[in-house]
């Protein structure tokens, strides 16, 4: 639209307004200084995953965004690092691009929570996650291409209802399918948006596991026992919700997340955590930095 503002397009349709922090590193650093953020890890918007495109196009897209991200990081004086993008519709191509990206300086990879009708218990996606563990590449899983589009076409219901449900769906596929039994415990997984609705409905899942054979058929342990296998970010925008998230996940498995720089993101980065009276100084320190440092940068 102009040098400070833009519009992400989905075909011919306006999808999301954006501003210069999406492409201007100096603007990003200015806002990091404003909010007291020392280091930031950035990744591409899921709109640009390209999982639905031809493989050659998705490979080109991943390489383009990965290289551009590193160019942006190089201008940040070491304060911004990036997660890679991969053509997740093809396991071999994803492994190749991830290795290339990590070798050039990416600190992990962001993937969508599904590829068309293939969920995280799909053989190809499990193989990719196993490869991530083998090269010690942390994985951020972000919901996208949300379910229920036909009924959720008003009031941003896709973001308010479908997106949290997508994340819970993906976590449960990993748990109930037995996928976690096949994935090494060294695999570093983080789910965006506080894990969606997972934490808040976990009691319902545990109850179903106890009561119904079909739920525990491939899952040998109580679903809540798997919270030690992954982390979540803190982007829940409410102190009571954040307190529950910490209590269920553990203070070392919640990392600072904001959805910056998009319209539904945290506008004053870190303000909720710093002002929360129910969160101790030690918990604040872990969530605001120590947990992410361990997750992304510890050997």
C-alpha positions in Angstrom: 0.0 0.0 0.0 2.9 2.3 0.8 6.4 2.1 2.3 5.1 1.5 5.8 2.0 -0.6 5.2 1.2 -3.6 3.1 -1.5 -6.2 2.5 -1.0 -10.0 2.4 -3.1 -11.3 -0.4 -4.7 -14.8 -0.8 -5.2 -15.0 -4.5 -7.2 -11.9 -5.3 -8.6 -11.6 -1.7 -7.2 -9.3 1.0 -6.0 -11.5 3.8 -4.2 -9.5 6.4 -2.8 -6.0 6.8 0.9 -5.8 7.7 3.4 -3.1 8.4 7.1 -2.5 7.9 8.2 -4.6 10.9 7.6 -7.6 8.6 10.4 -6.5 6.2 12.3 -3.7 7.8 15.0 -4.9 10.3 15.5 -1.3 11.7 11.8 -1.1 12.5 12.0 -4.4 14.2 15.0 -3.5 16.3 13.3 -0.2 17.2 10.3 -2.0 18.6 12.4 -4.6 20.3 14.2 -1.8 22.1 10.9 -0.1 23.0 9.6 -3.3 24.6 12.9 -4.4 26.2 13.4 -7.5 23.9 17.1 -8.4 23.6 16.8 -11.2 21.2 14.1 -12.4 18.8 13.6 -15.6 16.7 11.5 -15.0 13.7 9.7 -17.2 11.2 7.6 -16.9 8.1 3.8 -16.4 8.2 2.1 -19.8 7.6 0.2 -18.2 4.7 3.5 -18.7 2.7 4.1 -22.3 3.5 3.3 -23.4 -0.1 2.5 -27.0 1.0 -0.3 -27.0 -1.6 1.9 -26.0 -4.5 4.0 -28.2 -6.8 7.1 -29.6 -5.1 9.5 -27.6 -7.2 7.6 -24.4 -6.4 7.5 -25.2 -2.7 11.3 -25.9 -2.7 12.0 -22.6 -4.5 9.7 -20.8 -2.0 11.5 -22.4 1.0 15.0 -21.5 -0.3 13.9 -18.0 -1.1 12.5 -17.3 2.3 15.3 -19.0 4.1 17.9 -17.0 2.3 16.0 -13.7 2.7 15.6 -14.4 6.4 19.3 -14.8 6.9 20.0 -11.6 5.0 17.6 -9.8 7.4 19.3 -11.5 10.4 22.7 -10.4 9.2 21.6 -6.8 9.5 20.4 -7.2 13.1 23.8 -7.1 14.9 23.2 -10.6 16.2 19.9 -9.8 17.8 17.6 -11.7 15.5 17.8 -15.3 14.3 15.4 -17.3 12.2 13.6 -20.6 11.9 13.7 -22.3 8.5 10.8 -23.2 6.2 10.7 -26.5 4.4 8.5 -28.1 1.6 6.8 -30.4 4.1 4.7 -32.2 1.4 7.9 -34.1 0.6 9.9 -35.7 3.3 13.2 -36.1 1.5 13.1 -32.5 0.2 12.2 -31.2 3.6 15.2 -33.0 5.2 17.5 -31.6 2.5 16.4 -28.0 2.9 16.5 -28.2 6.6 20.1 -29.4 6.6 21.0 -26.6 4.2 19.3 -24.0 6.3 20.8 -25.2 9.5 24.2 -25.2 7.9 23.8 -21.6 6.9 22.6 -20.3 10.2 19.0 -21.1 11.0 18.4 -22.2 14.6 15.5 -24.5 13.9 12.5 -25.0 11.7 8.8 -24.0 11.7 6.3 -26.3 10.2 2.5 -26.3 9.8 0.5 -28.7 11.9 -0.7 -30.7 8.8 -0.2 -31.1 5.1 -3.7 -31.3 3.5 -5.2 -34.4 5.2 -1.9 -35.7 6.5 -1.6 -35.0 10.3 1.4 -35.3 12.5 1.0 -39.0 12.9 1.6 -39.4 9.2 4.6 -41.6 8.4 6.3 -39.0 6.3 5.9 -36.3 8.9 7.1 -38.7 11.7 10.2 -39.4 9.6 10.8 -35.7 9.2 10.5 -35.2 13.0 12.9 -38.1 13.6 15.4 -36.4 11.2 15.0 -33.1 13.2 15.9 -34.9 16.3 18.9 -36.6 14.7 20.4 -33.2 13.7 19.2 -31.5 16.9 17.0 -29.0 15.1 14.2 -27.5 17.3 10.7 -27.5 15.7 8.0 -24.9 16.1 4.6 -26.2 15.0 2.1 -23.5 14.0 -1.6 -24.1 13.0 -2.7 -23.2 9.6 -5.3 -24.0 6.9 -7.9 -24.4 9.7 -10.8 -26.7 9.8 -14.5 -25.6 9.7 -14.0 -22.9 7.2 -17.6 -23.2 5.9 -19.1 -22.5 9.4 -16.4 -20.1 10.6 -16.5 -17.4 8.0 -17.6 -14.5 10.4 -16.1 -12.6 13.3 -12.6 -14.1 12.8 -13.9 -17.5 14.1 -11.1 -19.2 12.1 -8.6 -17.6 14.4 -10.6 -17.6 17.6 -11.9 -21.2 17.5 -10.5 -23.2 14.6 -6.8 -22.3 15.2 -6.7 -23.3 18.9 -8.6 -26.5 17.9 -6.1 -27.3 15.2 -3.2 -27.2 17.7 -5.0 -29.4 20.2 -5.8 -31.8 17.3 -2.2 -32.1 16.3 -0.9 -32.6 19.9 -3.5 -35.3 20.4 -2.6 -37.1 17.1 1.0 -37.3 18.4 -0.1 -38.7 21.7 -3.0 -41.0 20.9 -1.5 -42.5 17.7 1.5 -43.7 19.7 3.8 -41.4 17.6 5.6 -40.2 20.7 6.6 -43.8 21.4 8.5 -43.7 18.0 10.0 -40.2 18.4 13.2 -39.8 20.5 12.9 -37.9 23.7 15.6 -35.6 22.5 13.2 -34.1 19.9 12.6 -30.5 20.7 9.0 -29.6 19.9 7.1 -26.3 20.6 3.5 -25.6 19.8 2.4 -22.1 19.2 -0.4 -20.1 21.0 0.0 -21.9 24.3 -0.8 -25.2 22.7 -4.2 -24.0 21.6 -7.0 -25.5 23.6 -5.0 -28.6 24.7 -4.2 -27.6 28.3 -7.7 -26.4 29.0 -9.3 -29.7 27.8 -6.7 -32.1 29.0 -8.9 -33.4 31.8 -11.5 -34.4 29.2 -8.9 -36.3 27.2 -7.5 -38.1 30.3 -11.1 -39.1 31.3 -11.8 -40.5 27.8 -8.5 -42.5 27.9 -9.6 -44.1 31.1 -13.1 -44.9 29.9 -12.8 -45.9 26.3 -10.6 -48.6 24.7 -10.6 -46.8 21.3 -8.9 -43.7 22.9 -6.1 -45.7 24.6 -5.7 -48.3 21.8 -2.3 -47.0 20.6 -1.5 -44.8 23.6 0.1 -46.8 26.4 0.2 -44.0 29.0 -2.2 -41.4 30.3 -2.3 -38.5 27.8 -1.4 -35.9 30.5 1.9 -37.8 31.1 3.1 -36.7 27.6 3.3 -32.9 28.5 7.0 -33.5 29.2 7.6 -34.2 25.5 7.0 -30.8 24.2 6.9 -27.1 25.0 4.4 -24.3 24.3 4.7 -20.5 23.9 3.1 -18.0 26.2 0.8 -16.3 23.7 -2.5 -16.7 25.6 -3.1 -13.0 26.4 -4.6 -13.6 29.8 -2.9 -14.0 33.2 -5.3 -16.8 34.5 -4.8 -18.7 31.3 -1.0 -18.3 31.5 -1.0 -19.4 35.2 -2.9 -22.6 34.2 -0.5 -23.1 31.3 2.5 -23.0 33.6 0.8 -25.3 36.2 0.0 -28.0 33.6 3.1 -27.8 31.3 5.7 -26.9 34.0 7.6 -23.6 34.2 10.4 -24.9 32.1 8.2 -25.7 29.1 6.6 -22.3 28.5 8.5 -19.9 26.3 7.8 -16.3 25.5 5.7 -15.9 22.4 3.8 -12.9 21.0 2.5 -13.4 17.4 4.4 -10.2 16.6 4.1 -8.3 14.4 0.6 -9.2 13.3 -2.7 -7.5 14.4 -3.7 -10.2 16.9 -0.2 -10.3 18.4 0.8 -9.0 21.8 1.1 -5.2 21.3 3.4 -4.5 24.3 5.8 -7.5 24.1 6.3 -9.1 27.5 3.9 -6.8 29.4 1.5 -9.6 30.5 4.3 -11.7 31.9 6.1 -8.9 33.7 2.9 -7.5 35.2 1.4 -10.9 36.3 1.3 -11.0 40.1 0.6 -14.8 40.1 3.9 -15.5 38.3 7.1 -15.5 40.4 10.2 -13.7 39.4 11.9 -17.1 38.8 9.1 -18.2 36.5 9.2 -14.8 34.7 12.9 -15.2 34.0 12.5 -18.7 32.6 9.5 -17.8 30.4 11.0 -14.5 29.2 14.3 -15.9 28.1 16.0 -18.8 29.9 13.6 -21.5 28.5 14.0 -20.4 24.9 17.8 -20.1 25.3 17.9 -23.7 26.5 15.4 -24.9 23.8 17.1 -23.2 20.8 20.7 -22.7 21.8 21.8 -25.3 24.3 24.0 -28.0 22.9 
